[in-house]
Amino acid sequence: MHEKPDNIMKKIPLNNSTISRSIDKMANDVKRQLINILQCSEFSIQVDESTVVDNQCLMMVYVRYFSKELRPCEEMLFIEKLPLDSRGAAIFHTLKSFLFEHNIPLIDCGDDVQEELIELQNDNDAIIRYRCNGKEGLWYYQSILNSYPSLWKHLKLLLLAFPTLYLVESGFYHVGTLLSHKRIVLDVTQRGNLRLKLTSLKPNVSALAASHQTHGSR
């Protein structure tokens, strides 16, 4: 019988080095999950920058995408250091380099959706659903998606274009917390602490525990 991951994790010595490695492994697992999602999904991007302790300028990039259940999801994509005098071109280059490195495509949309929009405006069923569920709730119905595929292709980018401020504010709040006191030496752009603070994805603990057990038996 396979031992439960929780029991395996409890047997791992919890010294500072082990804890740090475990945090980074879980964060990297979450990062891989997110990249896999973005490689085959449409998404919107929000970039924010702030100067924190020791005059470090940090660029934080967030993405918003739809889950398989068509629910809007928000995640931190990455955080990177920038020179204090960075301008838009440098920020865009950093973003573009990350997307290229991880094979995340930027999707262009330009199809004409006027015909479907007119049909939707005269669809009594869609009008009732809109009145009951609002503009986002309307598109949670598979029948609407099937009836207006071209319109949905473009509209979902608009729905993703307005992320909440919660993740942005939480991101820099946790950066300040992690860099305060004894954690001042922590490089938040390289370690996994911040990602685990912000993510809604769950690390694959079973796979990580199995990997640790395999390496430990050598």
Buried (B, 14 or more C-beta within 10 A) or exposed (E): EEEEBEEBBEEBEEEEEEEBBBBBBBBBBBBBBBBEBBEEBBBBBBBBBBEBEEEBBBBBBBBBBBEEEBEBBBBBBBBBBBEEEBEEEEBEEBBEEBBEEBEBEEEEEEEEBEEBBEEBEEBEEBEEBBEEEEEBEBBBBEEBBEBBEBBBBBBBBEBBEEBEEEBBEBBBEBBEEBBEEEEEEBEBBEBBBBBBBBBEBEBBBEEBBBEBBEEEEE
